[in-house]
Amino acid sequence: MSTETKATNAPDYTLANSDVVEKYRTAGVIANKGLSHVKSLVKAGAKSFELSQSGDAFLEEEVSKIYNSKKNKVESKGIAFPTSIAVNNTADYVSAINAEDAANVELKEGDVVKVHLGVQIDGFASIVSETVVVGASKAAPVTGKVADALTAAHKAAEAALRVIKPGKKNWDVTKVVAEVAEQYGCAPLEGMLSHNQERNVLTGPKEIIINPNDYQKNQVETFEFEVGQVFGLDILISSGEGKVKKSTLRTSIYKLTGNNYQLKLKSSKAVFTEIKKKASAFPFSIKNLEDPTRGSAGLKENCTHNTMIAYDVYQEKEGETIAQVYLTVAITKNGLVKFTSADFDAEAVKSEKELSAELKELISTSLKVKKAKA
């Protein structure tokens, strides 16, 4: 075999490789099962720390059962996003460190709970988020502005999926999400980003922004969607103005950036090494460190020198509600494929507002490409 042939024999990490698609699909199946598991525990009296612990344990157990033989062994597999339980006006990225953490909330009837988690196999990640209301049912449906926000998030995600296709641009998603939110009297969370994904990369360079301010509009480059791209579509809708501020809740989710720096502190080196071993390229909750208290001491130096980034927690005004839908999707020649999916119970969430006929028609269209008749 010539040197030139060897050079072109690099692994194919695109969707053209059926093994890659299968890894995304398998990760998505486990993520969706994990989501269902955590949702089954969302009830009055449950503690958010216990939910996140149970979610992570469930994902680890399910992942441990697959890709173990010599023929299909992979370089890595595990949690792509630790189980986050964000309640009411809190946006996302909430993983209580322990039972005493202020982020450990005891759920009560009517609480709006965002469950966010994900799985990766060989670096191919499928992540999902869904919003549920404690105690909601057909007999006791959610109404008012909470129902408006939940419905808007679901409908905005469905509308966005229909414009993530070749020939459309990222700003088409920005526009349609804003239109849906407005019709429900809600607002997308200002400046929230969705990214393209690649192997071991959750935040690729192609960005979709919702509700951007003037400065943010100039920071996001225009691009056109293409077959072969994978996106983590993150839709966050507020019952209020969509303006958020940093929460007083402690940041607990971090991710390595891939950058190196000669760290000075022993604690900084130790936490860097542990996270690299356990999570590598994916977000990691410090509750899963061997010693969360001691390990936390080294986070500041890592973030200061950009060897890690922090997933800070943000919140809306008290009394407002944030609803979230996060889906991992792929653009294929046959249409859009969802590796993860979020349910919506229209009988348990009753908004009195309705979409325009134009948006209803858009959402009713198939995600599959119609094949031309021979």
Secondary structure as GFF3:
##gff-version 3
##sequence-region A 1 374
A	DSSP	alpha_helix	3	7	.	.	.	ID=ss1
A	DSSP	alpha_helix	18	41	.	.	.	ID=ss2
A	DSSP	alpha_helix	48	64	.	.	.	ID=ss3
A	DSSP	beta_strand	77	87	.	.	.	ID=ss4
A	DSSP	beta_strand	112	121	.	.	.	ID=ss5
A	DSSP	beta_strand	124	133	.	.	.	ID=ss6
A	DSSP	alpha_helix	144	163	.	.	.	ID=ss7
A	DSSP	alpha_helix	170	183	.	.	.	ID=ss8
A	DSSP	beta_strand	187	188	.	.	.	ID=ss9
A	DSSP	beta_strand	192	197	.	.	.	ID=ss10
A	DSSP	beta_strand	207	210	.	.	.	ID=ss11
A	DSSP	alpha_helix	214	219	.	.	.	ID=ss12
A	DSSP	beta_strand	230	238	.	.	.	ID=ss13
A	DSSP	beta_strand	245	246	.	.	.	ID=ss14
A	DSSP	beta_strand	253	256	.	.	.	ID=ss15
A	DSSP	alpha_helix	266	278	.	.	.	ID=ss16
A	DSSP	beta_strand	284	285	.	.	.	ID=ss17
A	DSSP	three_ten_helix	286	288	.	.	.	ID=ss18
A	DSSP	alpha_helix	292	296	.	.	.	ID=ss19
A	DSSP	alpha_helix	299	304	.	.	.	ID=ss20
A	DSSP	beta_strand	308	310	.	.	.	ID=ss21
A	DSSP	beta_strand	314	315	.	.	.	ID=ss22
A	DSSP	beta_strand	322	332	.	.	.	ID=ss23
A	DSSP	beta_strand	335	338	.	.	.	ID=ss24
A	DSSP	alpha_helix	357	364	.	.	.	ID=ss25
###
